[in-house]
């Protein structure tokens, strides 16, 4: 994974950080940014969970889902309700796959 990140620009690394819920400072070296990303990356998509509507909203916003033409208009409350009511079924939806890509 680190090898792939070395080909990314600082802006791309910053965007990747936002999908993980962190804000990277592009004034730092590329190597430092990669280290920060690797320190917080989830082990796998199966481990992704949200404990509140606020965390879920942040994930939807950070991934750019609200701007993706396949998901407009996004009803964050309805998506979160689907996640909390049946997480296993929600993991099979395009929304979950988008949020955990």
PECORFEN-V192062 format. One record per run of one state. SS is the DSSP state (H for helix, E for strand, C for the rest). FROM is the first residue (numbers start at 1). LEN is the number of residues. If there is no record, write none. Layout:
ss:from:len
SS:FROM:LEN
SS:FROM:LEN
This chain:
ss:from:len
C:1:1
H:2:4
C:6:4
H:10:10
C:20:10
H:30:11
C:41:4
H:45:3
C:48:5
H:53:11
C:64:1
H:65:3
C:68:1
H:69:3
C:72:4
H:76:10
C:86:1
H:87:4
C:91:3
H:94:6
C:100:2
